[in-house]
Each structure stands twice: as structure tokens, then as C-alpha cells.
Amino acid sequence: MASSSSRLIGIDVTYVMALVGCVIYGYTYTIGDLVQNSLTHTKFNVVFDVFPALFFFLNGFTVTLTMRDRRISNRKLLSYSGKRGSVLLLIGLMFCAVWPMNIFIASGMMFLVIPFVAQWNNVLIRVITLLTVVFGVTLLFLDVPAHTTYTLPSLGGGEIYNGLGFLFFNGYYSLLPWVVFFFAGLIFGRTDVRPKGWLPPSSVIAVLLVVAAFFVNGYAKILDTDALLLRRSDLFFMNIRLLFPSFCLYGIGLSIFLLNANIYLFRRLTAPKLLKFVQTISSMKYSVVLFYTLIGVVTLTATNVEFFSKRLALSVYVVLATVLTFYLPFIWRKKVTEQGPMEYLIKRISGSAKK
């Protein structure tokens, strides 16, 4: 990223928004029993699923934005991104016995591809993104297993489908469709990131993408022959059988709109306490994910998860666990060091992206 003097605080605000949403969503749908009660492999929520989409969009966006900083060597940046991806993947694998496909694994895999794709032109990245969408739809129609729960891969009988299902559809932090938002962020980072006015042209296009997503979703419902799907309300859900075109349009559009809005609205943020909170959380985002993962893993292994099927118990837990997750970075910074544990580890192993 650029220096702190020219840094767009709206990007940090958007990262905080994405992290808060991911943490609340993760605790609710992983710890709680709501996965079995309100979600199936055929649906994605148009409210909560925006947050992981936004997080991965920002990951791609900030990589491209950093490459535009002429004080930073692109060669060293690409090497750093690959090493960072390795660190994130390794940390994710350490938790995979309890939480098989976690956000570290997905993020790590995405950063590992950066050295290969970051310098491609926009047309080629758009083609790859489109092919990824087509690939996702193809796998679904081939009945590759899609999971909302965090399930270890089953390769019994030599079935490669289960392996593909684990890699691409296992939980909400698998590769698809989230890698699409990562690529979209790479492309958007090459545009003008200082929106002029509260509704710049890119935000208008973003709104049109969101609107188009619902038309595509409606068309997908007509093509889908799943009777159970057609009997369920689609007010807050999108059809996953043909979800990739609709949900990807929706997620990309909303990510662009939220990012533009935050950059514009918070361009002159001067409130010291709010500024400190936003910059601390944004600069320690992977440590926040680490604290969130640790709390989740401890809860899954040390408690009776059935207890959280009670709505009141789950609500109290989500509030307390979320507050603790975002309080720990400040405790760490005060008691240990300015750098978060994940950021320190990444820098220690990967070095610096700067010259």
C-alpha cells in the first residue's frame, strides 16, 4: 500500500466492515446449528455472504494497488505475495483437523497465484474470471459434492469427485466462488480508486450488476428442476445450482459500491479513536482472523456445540466472541508488540515487499 500520508482510509474502513461481518457470520453459522436449519448447498445468503466476498475482493484490490506504488519493486512484491500465501496456507492447514477449509487456506491459495497472474492484462484476467465461473457451474452440474459444513474429504472407492468437492465447495471459505471476487479486486485496483462524488460511474455500474444478479437468479430458478428449491423463499437467498453468474455479479457489484462509498465518505476522517480502531484492525487483519479461528476451534473442541442451537445462547456467544476477537489485537499491541502475531510471522518468513 501507499504511505500512510496518502493512504485511503476508506479502504481500511471497508476491511474492518468485511472482517466484522466475517467474524459474526462465522461464529453464527459455524458454531451454531443454523447451517443445518437454514442453509443447504443450494443457497447463498445475499446479506451475510457479502462479507467474505468483500474480504477476498479487497485482498485482490490491495495487491494491485500496491503494484501501482512506484517505490515498491513489483518483482519483490510478487515474490513476497507468493511467500505470504505459503505462510497463510501453512497456518490454515494447522487447523484443518478441526476446521478443514478455513479462511487461511483459501487466502493462502489465492496469494500463491499472484506471482502468475498479477501482471496479466485486464482482458486476460477477465477471461480467466469468466472461465472460473463456467468451471464452477460445470462442477455443480456434474454433481461434484458441495458442502456448507466443514467436512474432511472422503476418497473412499477412489472417487475423485469428493476430493474436488472438498477443495472447491467445502464450506464457505473454499476456493469457489470466492476466487472470482479476488480476481475482480485485481481488475478494479487498476482503475481510478478516488471516486469523484458520492455516485461515480463505477458505482452506477456496480448497482446495475446487483440488479442484473436478481434477474439472472430468477432465470436460474426457471432452469433448475429441483422441487425443494422452488418451494423455498428466495428473498434472502440465491440459487447455487446456477449461483456463480448471479452471486458473482451480486458480490462484485456490492463490493465495488461499498468500497467506493467508504473511500468517499471517510476521505476526511479525523476522529482519533475511530481512526486508531480502524487502522489497528486493518493493519492486523490476519491476526484478527487468527484470533477468530482460535476462539472458534477452542469452542468447537471444548464445548457441546448442541448448546448453541438455542437462539439466546448462540446470540450471547456471538456477541461475546466477536467483542473478544476485536479486543485481542489491542491487548496484543499493548502487552506484546505493535505487530500482530500473523503479521510478524509473515514478515519474518517472507521479508518485506519494499525495496
C-alpha positions as semicolon CSV with decimal commas, in nm:
position;residue;x (nm);y (nm);z (nm)
1;M;0,000;0,000;0,000
2;A;0,094;0,361;-0,029
3;S;0,241;0,550;0,259
4;S;0,021;0,647;0,549
5;S;0,013;1,008;0,432
6;S;-0,160;0,919;0,107
7;R;-0,340;0,608;0,230
8;L;-0,712;0,595;0,157
9;I;-0,871;0,545;0,498
10;G;-1,189;0,423;0,328
11;I;-1,004;0,104;0,229
12;D;-0,925;0,038;0,595
13;V;-1,288;0,105;0,689
14;T;-1,403;-0,143;0,425
15;Y;-1,160;-0,405;0,556
16;V;-1,298;-0,357;0,908
17;M;-1,653;-0,389;0,774
18;A;-1,561;-0,712;0,594
19;L;-1,384;-0,856;0,900
20;V;-1,667;-0,775;1,141
21;G;-1,917;-0,935;0,903
22;C;-1,700;-1,245;0,850
23;V;-1,648;-1,292;1,224
24;I;-2,016;-1,256;1,314
25;Y;-2,116;-1,477;1,022
26;G;-1,852;-1,738;1,103
27;Y;-1,946;-1,769;1,468
28;T;-2,316;-1,781;1,387
29;Y;-2,311;-2,038;1,107
30;T;-2,016;-2,248;1,221
31;I;-2,070;-2,266;1,596
32;G;-2,448;-2,250;1,575
33;D;-2,683;-2,509;1,438
34;L;-2,811;-2,266;1,177
35;V;-2,616;-2,431;0,896
36;Q;-2,838;-2,737;0,913
37;N;-3,156;-2,538;0,978
38;S;-3,147;-2,252;0,728
39;L;-2,884;-2,328;0,464
40;T;-2,833;-2,605;0,213
41;H;-2,570;-2,650;-0,055
42;T;-2,818;-2,491;-0,294
43;K;-2,831;-2,145;-0,133
44;F;-2,611;-1,845;-0,059
45;N;-2,730;-1,562;0,164
46;V;-2,730;-1,222;-0,008
47;V;-2,662;-1,039;0,321
48;F;-2,402;-1,241;0,513
49;D;-2,216;-1,387;0,218
50;V;-2,124;-1,037;0,104
51;F;-1,863;-1,008;0,381
52;P;-1,629;-1,292;0,278
53;A;-1,680;-1,181;-0,084
54;L;-1,576;-0,828;0,017
55;F;-1,274;-0,959;0,213
56;F;-1,136;-1,153;-0,084
57;F;-1,219;-0,866;-0,323
58;L;-1,012;-0,632;-0,102
59;N;-0,723;-0,881;-0,096
60;G;-0,700;-0,869;-0,475
61;F;-0,766;-0,494;-0,485
62;T;-0,486;-0,403;-0,241
63;V;-0,231;-0,626;-0,420
64;T;-0,290;-0,435;-0,745
65;L;-0,293;-0,104;-0,561
66;T;0,044;-0,182;-0,407
67;M;0,187;-0,264;-0,750
68;R;0,096;0,091;-0,856
69;D;0,326;0,232;-0,588
70;R;0,645;0,304;-0,782
71;R;0,852;0,296;-0,465
72;I;0,794;-0,078;-0,441
73;S;0,959;-0,331;-0,671
74;N;0,698;-0,542;-0,849
75;R;0,940;-0,833;-0,866
76;K;0,990;-0,830;-0,489
77;L;0,618;-0,773;-0,431
78;L;0,525;-1,079;-0,635
79;S;0,783;-1,290;-0,452
80;Y;0,654;-1,158;-0,120
81;S;0,292;-1,239;-0,216
82;G;0,384;-1,597;-0,300
83;K;0,567;-1,641;0,031
84;R;0,278;-1,481;0,220
85;G;0,042;-1,725;0,053
86;S;0,261;-2,013;0,170
87;V;0,253;-1,887;0,530
88;L;-0,125;-1,842;0,528
89;L;-0,176;-2,185;0,372
90;L;0,053;-2,348;0,630
91;I;-0,132;-2,183;0,920
92;G;-0,464;-2,289;0,770
93;L;-0,350;-2,650;0,740
94;M;-0,261;-2,649;1,111
95;F;-0,631;-2,601;1,190
96;C;-0,770;-2,829;0,919
97;A;-0,829;-3,126;1,152
98;V;-1,097;-2,926;1,335
99;W;-1,182;-2,666;1,070
100;P;-1,085;-2,828;0,738
101;M;-1,136;-2,549;0,483
102;N;-1,075;-2,226;0,674
103;I;-1,018;-1,872;0,554
104;F;-0,638;-1,906;0,585
105;I;-0,633;-2,194;0,337
106;A;-0,846;-2,006;0,085
107;S;-0,646;-1,682;0,125
108;G;-0,318;-1,870;0,104
109;M;-0,415;-2,040;-0,222
110;M;-0,520;-1,708;-0,372
111;F;-0,194;-1,533;-0,280
112;L;0,003;-1,825;-0,423
113;V;-0,139;-1,750;-0,769
114;I;-0,048;-1,378;-0,750
115;P;0,304;-1,420;-0,897
116;F;0,149;-1,589;-1,201
117;V;-0,149;-1,362;-1,272
118;A;-0,086;-1,016;-1,123
119;Q;0,091;-0,882;-1,432
120;W;-0,156;-1,015;-1,685
121;N;-0,358;-0,758;-1,876
122;N;-0,720;-0,685;-1,785
123;V;-0,864;-0,879;-2,078
124;L;-0,683;-1,198;-1,984
125;I;-0,783;-1,172;-1,616
126;R;-1,146;-1,113;-1,720
127;V;-1,133;-1,423;-1,940
128;I;-0,986;-1,630;-1,655
129;T;-1,256;-1,498;-1,418
130;L;-1,529;-1,590;-1,666
131;L;-1,381;-1,937;-1,715
132;T;-1,374;-1,980;-1,336
133;V;-1,746;-1,907;-1,325
134;V;-1,811;-2,156;-1,606
135;F;-1,593;-2,412;-1,426
136;G;-1,796;-2,371;-1,107
137;V;-2,127;-2,419;-1,287
138;T;-1,987;-2,722;-1,472
139;L;-1,874;-2,890;-1,150
140;L;-2,215;-2,837;-0,996
141;F;-2,393;-2,994;-1,291
142;L;-2,153;-3,287;-1,273
143;D;-2,283;-3,338;-0,916
144;V;-1,948;-3,274;-0,752
145;P;-2,027;-3,268;-0,377
146;A;-2,092;-2,919;-0,237
147;H;-2,078;-2,873;0,140
148;T;-2,185;-2,595;0,373
149;T;-2,031;-2,770;0,671
150;Y;-1,658;-2,817;0,732
151;T;-1,611;-3,179;0,630
152;L;-1,290;-3,369;0,566
153;P;-1,256;-3,512;0,214
154;S;-1,372;-3,869;0,162
155;L;-1,177;-4,054;-0,105
156;G;-1,330;-4,394;-0,038
157;G;-1,357;-4,605;-0,351
158;G;-1,115;-4,379;-0,536
159;E;-1,385;-4,119;-0,603
160;I;-1,209;-3,803;-0,723
161;Y;-1,539;-3,610;-0,700
162;N;-1,515;-3,599;-0,322
163;G;-1,165;-3,454;-0,346
164;L;-1,285;-3,185;-0,587
165;G;-1,580;-3,114;-0,361
166;F;-1,351;-3,065;-0,063
167;L;-1,119;-2,829;-0,250
168;F;-1,380;-2,617;-0,426
169;F;-1,703;-2,638;-0,224
170;N;-1,615;-2,738;0,133
171;G;-1,768;-2,469;0,349
172;Y;-1,794;-2,101;0,277
173;Y;-1,417;-2,046;0,266
174;S;-1,334;-2,284;-0,016
175;L;-1,197;-2,161;-0,350
176;L;-1,524;-2,119;-0,538
177;P;-1,686;-1,878;-0,582
178;W;-1,456;-1,662;-0,367
179;V;-1,160;-1,666;-0,607
180;V;-1,385;-1,482;-0,855
181;F;-1,405;-1,187;-0,615
182;F;-1,028;-1,198;-0,570
183;F;-0,976;-1,165;-0,945
184;A;-1,239;-0,890;-0,963
185;G;-1,043;-0,699;-0,698
186;L;-0,725;-0,735;-0,904
187;I;-0,901;-0,576;-1,201
188;F;-1,072;-0,298;-1,004
189;G;-0,744;-0,199;-0,840
190;R;-0,620;-0,085;-1,182
191;T;-0,891;0,179;-1,211
192;D;-0,921;0,523;-1,053
193;V;-0,959;0,448;-0,682
194;R;-1,051;0,801;-0,577
195;P;-1,422;0,824;-0,667
196;K;-1,543;1,165;-0,776
197;G;-1,867;1,237;-0,593
198;W;-2,089;1,004;-0,398
199;L;-2,205;0,809;-0,706
200;P;-1,916;0,775;-0,956
201;P;-1,959;0,582;-1,284
202;S;-1,811;0,262;-1,134
203;S;-2,072;0,273;-0,855
204;V;-2,350;0,311;-1,112
205;I;-2,218;0,005;-1,293
206;A;-2,196;-0,174;-0,957
207;V;-2,563;-0,105;-0,885
208;L;-2,654;-0,235;-1,231
209;L;-2,458;-0,555;-1,158
210;V;-2,654;-0,607;-0,836
211;V;-2,985;-0,555;-1,017
212;A;-2,878;-0,785;-1,300
213;A;-2,788;-1,055;-1,046
214;F;-3,152;-1,091;-0,940
215;F;-3,268;-1,124;-1,299
216;V;-3,004;-1,391;-1,360
217;N;-3,109;-1,564;-1,039
218;G;-3,472;-1,560;-1,150
219;Y;-3,376;-1,715;-1,483
220;A;-3,170;-1,979;-1,299
221;K;-3,478;-2,077;-1,098
222;I;-3,667;-2,142;-1,420
223;L;-3,392;-2,374;-1,546
224;D;-3,347;-2,555;-1,216
225;T;-3,569;-2,861;-1,174
226;D;-3,505;-2,910;-0,801
227;A;-3,855;-2,913;-0,649
228;L;-3,725;-2,841;-0,298
229;L;-3,555;-2,527;-0,425
230;L;-3,866;-2,394;-0,589
231;R;-4,071;-2,434;-0,271
232;R;-3,834;-2,216;-0,064
233;S;-3,839;-1,839;-0,037
234;D;-3,565;-1,664;-0,231
235;L;-3,595;-1,327;-0,057
236;F;-3,252;-1,350;0,105
237;F;-3,100;-1,641;-0,087
238;M;-2,961;-1,706;-0,431
239;N;-2,979;-2,029;-0,624
240;I;-2,640;-2,201;-0,606
241;R;-2,712;-2,451;-0,883
242;L;-2,659;-2,161;-1,121
243;L;-2,530;-1,939;-0,844
244;F;-2,199;-1,842;-0,994
245;P;-2,331;-1,599;-1,256
246;S;-2,588;-1,445;-1,019
247;F;-2,399;-1,445;-0,690
248;C;-2,074;-1,332;-0,852
249;L;-2,247;-1,038;-1,019
250;Y;-2,409;-0,951;-0,689
251;G;-2,091;-0,984;-0,482
252;I;-1,871;-0,790;-0,724
253;G;-2,128;-0,512;-0,761
254;L;-2,180;-0,472;-0,388
255;S;-1,805;-0,486;-0,317
256;I;-1,733;-0,206;-0,565
257;F;-2,022;0,005;-0,433
258;L;-1,922;-0,035;-0,065
259;L;-1,556;0,036;-0,135
260;N;-1,632;0,350;-0,338
261;A;-1,878;0,473;-0,077
262;N;-1,634;0,425;0,211
263;I;-1,345;0,589;0,026
264;Y;-1,565;0,892;-0,042
265;L;-1,741;0,914;0,295
266;F;-1,430;0,864;0,509
267;R;-1,185;1,066;0,298
268;R;-1,155;1,326;0,574
269;L;-1,190;1,105;0,882
270;T;-1,021;1,281;1,175
271;A;-1,183;1,124;1,485
272;P;-0,872;0,994;1,668
273;K;-1,034;0,697;1,846
274;L;-1,222;0,573;1,540
275;L;-0,915;0,626;1,323
276;K;-0,700;0,427;1,565
277;F;-0,950;0,141;1,579
278;V;-0,985;0,124;1,201
279;Q;-0,612;0,139;1,128
280;T;-0,525;-0,111;1,402
281;I;-0,776;-0,371;1,284
282;S;-0,688;-0,321;0,917
283;S;-0,314;-0,347;0,979
284;M;-0,366;-0,665;1,186
285;K;-0,635;-0,824;0,971
286;Y;-0,475;-1,168;0,955
287;S;-0,415;-1,163;1,329
288;V;-0,786;-1,086;1,371
289;V;-0,859;-1,393;1,156
290;L;-0,616;-1,594;1,371
291;F;-0,785;-1,489;1,698
292;Y;-1,125;-1,562;1,543
293;T;-1,010;-1,907;1,428
294;L;-0,854;-1,991;1,765
295;I;-1,169;-1,892;1,954
296;G;-1,382;-2,092;1,711
297;V;-1,161;-2,401;1,728
298;V;-1,149;-2,391;2,109
299;T;-1,528;-2,360;2,119
300;L;-1,576;-2,650;1,876
301;T;-1,339;-2,881;2,064
302;A;-1,409;-2,785;2,427
303;T;-1,786;-2,738;2,435
304;N;-2,106;-2,915;2,347
305;V;-2,197;-2,739;2,024
306;E;-2,558;-2,853;2,061
307;F;-2,589;-2,599;2,342
308;F;-2,558;-2,322;2,086
309;S;-2,859;-2,446;1,891
310;K;-3,060;-2,239;2,140
311;R;-3,105;-1,898;1,984
312;L;-3,042;-1,699;2,301
313;A;-2,727;-1,893;2,389
314;L;-2,596;-1,857;2,036
315;S;-2,670;-1,482;2,025
316;V;-2,491;-1,417;2,356
317;Y;-2,195;-1,627;2,245
318;V;-2,166;-1,450;1,907
319;V;-2,167;-1,106;2,074
320;L;-1,909;-1,203;2,338
321;A;-1,684;-1,391;2,096
322;T;-1,694;-1,106;1,844
323;V;-1,606;-0,845;2,107
324;L;-1,319;-1,063;2,230
325;T;-1,192;-1,116;1,875
326;F;-1,160;-0,742;1,812
327;Y;-1,033;-0,665;2,162
328;L;-0,742;-0,909;2,146
329;P;-0,546;-0,711;1,880
330;F;-0,535;-0,410;2,113
331;I;-0,428;-0,628;2,407
332;W;-0,156;-0,781;2,189
333;R;-0,037;-0,438;2,072
334;K;-0,029;-0,306;2,429
335;K;0,125;-0,609;2,601
336;V;0,342;-0,770;2,333
337;T;0,436;-0,571;2,023
338;E;0,299;-0,328;1,765
339;Q;0,286;-0,603;1,502
340;G;0,018;-0,866;1,522
341;P;0,132;-1,231;1,554
342;M;0,036;-1,319;1,197
343;E;0,187;-1,003;1,051
344;Y;0,510;-1,066;1,244
345;L;0,523;-1,425;1,122
346;I;0,456;-1,323;0,761
347;K;0,726;-1,054;0,771
348;R;0,971;-1,284;0,947
349;I;0,933;-1,558;0,686
350;S;0,851;-1,357;0,374
351;G;1,058;-1,046;0,435
352;S;0,931;-0,712;0,303
353;A;0,762;-0,622;-0,024
354;K;0,952;-0,293;-0,033
355;K;1,294;-0,235;-0,188
